[in-house]
Amino acid sequence: MNPVPAHTLPAVTGLILAGGLGRRMGGVDKGLQALDARPMVAHVIERLAPQVAELLINANRHPAQYAAFGYRVVPDALEGYAGPLAGLERGLAEASHPLVVTAPCDSPFLPLDLVARLRGALIDRAADLAVAVARGRQQPVFCLCDRRLHAGLRAYLAEGGRRIDRWYAGLRVAEVDFDDQPDAFDNINTPDELSDAQRLRAPGGS
């Protein structure tokens, strides 16, 4: 099969998921915690923004601080911090482009070819959604999906659904192997993990 010419590929909206409560981080806003003297979300923006035509940030706290990065902030429509699917629902509703890719605010090492590989798999396999796989496991908050899934996701959430795996079960899902760079999906959930990441990135860190 010949590859689809790059100029004909559908454009992608990027969505950074920063809407959680950060319970394991002590209740602080994880995306705004410093790594290398910059908020973690700044690292995610730096790596994801060049891969997409538009970038949105899903955040339910500190909207002004997130907006200061220069991108539109979209809070959940559902109350009660309903999880990443609530953020994805807003992204699908607000995106300007036919495809939406997600990445969490606490994964500052995400792949620089994330979108290209997910989009290629989505198109080649005629899937509804493409998801990264590393170390033999799906990385469900690193996904690319068609905006046409919005109505179904909204209905799933309205019925009380919150689990990503159950929502995925009703979709045509293309898994994309990223075992060539599994560390890119490491996330930082706790103060100790943040300290470890900072130590490893320091000169001479090991």
Sequence and secondary structure as in RCSB ss.txt:
>XXXX:A:sequence
MNPVPAHTLPAVTGLILAGGLGRRMGGVDKGLQALDARPMVAHVIERLAPQVAELLINANRHPAQYAAFGYRVVP
DALEGYAGPLAGLERGLAEASHPLVVTAPCDSPFLPLDLVARLRGALIDRAADLAVAVARGRQQPVFCLCDRRLH
AGLRAYLAEGGRRIDRWYAGLRVAEVDFDDQPDAFDNINTPDELSDAQRLRAPGGS
>XXXX:A:secstr
     GGGS  EEEEEEE S  GGGTSS GGGSEETTEEHHHHHHHHHGGG SEEEEEESS HHHHHTTTSEE  
 SSSS   HHHHHHHHHHH SSSEEEEEETT TT  TTHHHHHHHHHHHTT SEEEEEETTEEEEEEEEEEGGGH
HHHHHHHHTT   HHHHHTTS EEEEE TTSGGGG    SHHHHHHHHHHHSTT  
